[in-house]
Amino acid sequence: MGPLKVSLFQCHDAQQIRDAVSKIFSEYDYLLPQSKDSVILLKPNLNSNMNALTGNTTDLRLLVAVIRILRARGFHDITIGDGTSSGFYRNKIDVISRLRIDRLARHFEVKTLDLNYAPYEEISFEKGGKVRAAKLCCEADLFINLPKLKMHFETMMSVCVKNLIGCLVGLHSKQKVHDSLITNILHLNRALKPHLHIVDGLIGMEGTGPSRGTPVKMNLVIAGDDPFAVDLLCAKLVGVDYCEVPVLRTALRLGLMTSEHVRCADELDLSK
């Protein structure tokens, strides 16, 4: 593992969001594939039909900025994909359409994919259980995780690490993760490895998330190539001791996260 790095940007309007994303792609240029024909997956948080102003789903301004910069760099095979939460899937509610992601995709000539219905590969969960993860999440040449920064009634906080639940295919797999939620989230992060994480902290959610909390304007975009380092910084930003976040506490115990992760978050200057 190379030196850990997390980047933090204050963004008060669409232009500042574009500028931040441009800087992120410059800072993490080494992650970009060489071929312009490479398959790129953008995985936002689209877990419900509540738009970004509620603090629930990924801001369209951030998605637009990422697509524009990828296009400017010559990439064209771009898919926006997520698998909405169980209730919306079970009731056949098209969240991609309700959030206007399909219109955004048509405008920029990129694809959308509901990962609940995607081709899949099996991955292992706790106690030998098997679940289905979207094959695109395993095979994309560039996998960019675009979570929302929000609190969560089950996991305390939902950012990079938890956002991968949306990669699971269908109702059974999404329900299976809750058999042992914290350790299964970590199993998921062992199996799926996004190359870059860009967190929407523009309007977060405090209180009882992921859907019933209170939106709070934070005007932040956070980025990094290590999900645990980014999540640690996000915990610091919202004033939560990482030891109170079960998935981070367990990751440290299991060795998925180290003292170097903690040091990286502690040393970032938040006063800028």
C-alpha positions as CSV (number, residue, x, y, z in Angstrom):
1,M,0.0,0.0,0.0
2,G,1.4,3.4,-1.0
3,P,1.2,6.6,1.1
4,L,-2.4,7.4,2.1
5,K,-3.9,10.6,0.7
6,V,-7.2,12.3,1.2
7,S,-8.3,15.5,-0.5
8,L,-10.8,18.0,0.8
9,F,-12.4,20.9,-1.2
10,Q,-14.9,23.6,-0.2
11,C,-17.5,24.1,-3.0
12,H,-20.2,26.7,-2.9
13,D,-21.5,26.6,-6.4
14,A,-21.4,24.5,-9.6
15,Q,-18.2,26.1,-10.9
16,Q,-16.4,25.4,-7.7
17,I,-17.6,21.8,-7.9
18,R,-16.2,21.5,-11.4
19,D,-12.9,23.1,-10.3
20,A,-12.6,20.6,-7.4
21,V,-13.3,17.6,-9.6
22,S,-10.7,18.8,-12.1
23,K,-8.2,19.0,-9.3
24,I,-9.1,15.6,-8.1
25,F,-8.5,14.0,-11.5
26,S,-5.2,15.8,-11.7
27,E,-4.1,14.7,-8.2
28,Y,-5.2,11.1,-8.9
29,D,-4.2,10.9,-12.5
30,Y,-2.3,7.7,-11.9
31,L,-5.6,5.9,-11.4
32,L,-6.9,6.6,-14.9
33,P,-6.6,3.8,-17.5
34,Q,-4.4,4.3,-20.6
35,S,-6.9,3.3,-23.2
36,K,-9.7,5.8,-24.0
37,D,-11.9,2.8,-24.8
38,S,-11.7,1.7,-21.2
39,V,-15.0,0.8,-19.4
40,I,-15.8,3.3,-16.6
41,L,-18.4,2.9,-13.9
42,L,-19.7,5.8,-11.8
43,K,-21.5,4.4,-8.7
44,P,-23.4,7.2,-7.0
45,N,-25.8,6.7,-4.0
46,L,-29.3,6.4,-5.5
47,N,-30.8,4.3,-2.8
48,S,-34.2,6.1,-2.9
49,N,-36.1,8.6,-4.9
50,M,-35.2,11.5,-2.6
51,N,-33.1,14.0,-4.4
52,A,-29.8,15.5,-3.3
53,L,-31.3,18.5,-1.5
54,T,-32.7,16.1,1.1
55,G,-29.2,14.8,1.9
56,N,-30.1,11.4,0.7
57,T,-28.7,10.8,-2.8
58,T,-25.6,11.9,-4.8
59,D,-25.8,15.5,-6.1
60,L,-26.3,15.7,-9.9
61,R,-23.9,18.6,-10.0
62,L,-21.1,16.3,-8.9
63,L,-22.1,13.6,-11.4
64,V,-22.1,16.2,-14.2
65,A,-18.7,17.5,-13.2
66,V,-17.2,14.0,-13.2
67,I,-18.7,13.1,-16.6
68,R,-17.6,16.4,-18.2
69,I,-14.0,15.9,-17.0
70,L,-13.9,12.2,-18.2
71,R,-15.3,13.3,-21.5
72,A,-12.7,16.1,-21.8
73,R,-10.0,13.5,-21.2
74,G,-11.3,11.4,-24.1
75,F,-13.2,8.6,-22.3
76,H,-16.5,7.7,-23.8
77,D,-17.6,4.3,-22.4
78,I,-19.1,5.6,-19.2
79,T,-22.0,4.0,-17.2
80,I,-23.8,5.4,-14.2
81,G,-24.9,2.4,-12.1
82,D,-26.5,1.7,-8.8
83,G,-28.9,-0.8,-7.3
84,T,-31.6,1.0,-5.3
85,S,-32.7,-0.2,-1.8
86,S,-34.9,-3.2,-1.3
87,G,-38.2,-1.4,-0.9
88,F,-37.9,0.5,-4.1
89,Y,-36.6,-2.6,-6.0
90,R,-39.4,-4.8,-4.5
91,N,-42.1,-2.3,-5.6
92,K,-40.5,-1.8,-9.1
93,I,-39.9,1.9,-8.5
94,D,-37.5,3.3,-11.1
95,V,-35.3,5.5,-9.0
96,I,-32.9,6.2,-11.9
97,S,-35.8,7.8,-13.8
98,R,-37.4,9.6,-10.8
99,L,-34.1,11.3,-10.0
100,R,-33.7,12.3,-13.7
101,I,-30.4,10.3,-13.9
102,D,-31.7,8.9,-17.2
103,R,-32.1,12.4,-18.7
104,L,-28.7,13.4,-17.5
105,A,-27.2,10.3,-19.1
106,R,-29.0,10.9,-22.4
107,H,-27.7,14.5,-22.5
108,F,-24.1,13.5,-22.0
109,E,-24.4,10.3,-24.1
110,V,-23.5,8.0,-21.3
111,K,-25.3,4.8,-20.1
112,T,-27.3,3.9,-17.1
113,L,-27.6,0.5,-15.4
114,D,-29.8,-0.6,-12.6
115,L,-27.4,-2.9,-10.8
116,N,-30.3,-4.9,-9.3
117,Y,-30.8,-6.4,-12.7
118,A,-27.2,-6.6,-13.9
119,P,-25.1,-9.6,-14.8
120,Y,-23.4,-10.8,-11.7
121,E,-20.6,-12.7,-10.0
122,E,-20.9,-14.5,-6.7
123,I,-18.9,-13.3,-3.7
124,S,-18.6,-14.8,-0.2
125,F,-20.2,-13.4,2.9
126,E,-20.1,-14.3,6.5
127,K,-20.4,-17.9,7.5
128,G,-20.0,-19.2,3.9
129,G,-23.0,-17.3,2.5
130,K,-22.9,-16.4,-1.2
131,V,-24.4,-13.2,-2.7
132,R,-24.5,-11.7,-6.2
133,A,-22.5,-8.6,-7.0
134,A,-22.8,-6.8,-10.3
135,K,-20.1,-8.0,-12.7
136,L,-19.5,-4.4,-13.9
137,C,-18.3,-3.5,-10.3
138,C,-15.8,-6.3,-10.5
139,E,-14.6,-5.7,-14.1
140,A,-14.7,-1.9,-14.8
141,D,-11.3,-0.5,-15.9
142,L,-12.1,2.6,-13.7
143,F,-14.6,2.2,-10.9
144,I,-15.5,5.6,-9.2
145,N,-17.5,5.4,-6.0
146,L,-19.6,8.6,-5.5
147,P,-21.3,8.2,-2.1
148,K,-23.3,10.7,-0.1
149,L,-22.1,11.8,3.3
150,K,-24.9,11.0,5.7
151,M,-25.6,9.4,9.0
152,H,-27.3,6.0,9.2
153,F,-29.4,4.5,11.9
154,E,-27.8,1.0,11.6
155,T,-24.2,1.8,10.8
156,M,-23.9,5.3,12.4
157,M,-22.5,6.7,9.2
158,S,-22.8,5.9,5.5
159,V,-20.1,7.0,3.1
160,C,-17.6,5.1,0.9
161,V,-17.5,1.7,2.6
162,K,-21.2,1.3,3.0
163,N,-22.1,2.6,-0.5
164,L,-20.9,-0.7,-2.0
165,I,-24.1,-2.3,-0.9
166,G,-25.7,-0.8,-4.0
167,C,-23.5,-3.1,-6.0
168,L,-25.5,-6.1,-4.9
169,V,-27.9,-7.7,-7.4
170,G,-31.5,-8.3,-6.4
171,L,-33.5,-8.6,-3.3
172,H,-32.0,-11.7,-1.8
173,S,-28.4,-10.4,-1.9
174,K,-29.4,-7.1,-0.3
175,Q,-31.3,-8.8,2.4
176,K,-28.5,-11.3,3.0
177,V,-26.1,-8.5,3.8
178,H,-28.2,-7.7,6.9
179,D,-27.6,-11.2,8.4
180,S,-24.3,-9.8,9.7
181,L,-24.3,-6.2,8.5
182,I,-21.0,-4.9,9.6
183,T,-18.8,-7.9,8.7
184,N,-20.7,-8.4,5.4
185,I,-20.0,-4.7,4.5
186,L,-16.3,-5.5,5.1
187,H,-16.5,-8.7,3.0
188,L,-18.0,-6.6,0.2
189,N,-15.1,-4.1,0.4
190,R,-12.6,-7.0,0.2
191,A,-14.2,-8.2,-3.0
192,L,-14.9,-4.9,-4.7
193,K,-12.2,-2.3,-5.1
194,P,-13.2,1.1,-6.5
195,H,-10.2,2.9,-7.8
196,L,-11.3,6.3,-6.7
197,H,-13.8,7.7,-4.1
198,I,-15.4,11.1,-4.5
199,V,-17.8,11.9,-1.7
200,D,-20.7,14.3,-2.0
201,G,-20.6,16.3,1.1
202,L,-22.3,19.3,-0.5
203,I,-25.6,18.7,1.4
204,G,-25.2,15.9,3.9
205,M,-27.7,14.3,6.3
206,E,-27.6,14.3,10.0
207,G,-29.8,12.5,12.5
208,T,-31.6,9.3,11.6
209,G,-30.4,8.5,8.1
210,P,-30.3,7.3,5.5
211,S,-33.8,8.7,4.6
212,R,-35.3,10.4,7.7
213,G,-32.6,12.7,8.7
214,T,-32.2,16.4,8.4
215,P,-30.3,17.9,5.4
216,V,-27.3,20.1,6.4
217,K,-25.3,22.3,4.0
218,M,-21.6,21.3,4.3
219,N,-20.3,22.5,0.9
220,L,-17.6,19.8,0.8
221,V,-16.2,17.4,-1.7
222,I,-13.8,14.7,-0.3
223,A,-11.7,12.4,-2.4
224,G,-9.2,9.6,-2.0
225,D,-8.2,6.2,-3.3
226,D,-8.7,4.4,0.0
227,P,-12.2,4.0,1.4
228,F,-11.2,3.7,5.0
229,A,-9.0,6.8,4.9
230,V,-11.8,8.8,3.3
231,D,-14.5,7.5,5.8
232,L,-12.2,8.3,8.7
233,L,-11.9,11.9,7.5
234,C,-15.7,12.1,7.0
235,A,-16.2,10.9,10.6
236,K,-13.8,13.7,11.7
237,L,-15.7,16.3,9.7
238,V,-19.1,15.4,11.3
239,G,-17.6,15.2,14.8
240,V,-17.9,11.5,15.3
241,D,-15.2,9.4,17.0
242,Y,-14.4,6.7,14.5
243,C,-14.5,4.1,17.3
244,E,-18.2,4.8,17.5
245,V,-18.6,3.8,13.8
246,P,-19.0,0.0,13.9
247,V,-17.6,-0.6,10.4
248,L,-14.5,1.4,11.0
249,R,-14.0,0.0,14.5
250,T,-14.3,-3.6,13.1
251,A,-12.1,-2.8,10.1
252,L,-9.3,-1.7,12.5
253,R,-9.7,-4.8,14.6
254,L,-9.5,-7.1,11.5
255,G,-6.5,-5.2,10.0
256,L,-8.3,-3.8,7.0
257,M,-7.6,-0.4,8.5
258,T,-4.4,0.5,10.3
259,S,-3.0,3.3,12.5
260,E,-1.7,4.9,9.3
261,H,-5.3,5.4,8.2
262,V,-6.0,7.2,11.5
263,R,-2.9,9.3,11.3
264,C,-3.7,10.3,7.7
265,A,-7.2,11.6,8.8
266,D,-5.8,13.3,11.9
267,E,-3.1,15.2,10.0
268,L,-5.3,16.8,7.4
269,D,-5.8,20.5,8.0
270,L,-9.5,21.2,8.2
271,S,-9.0,25.0,8.6
272,K,-8.3,25.6,4.9
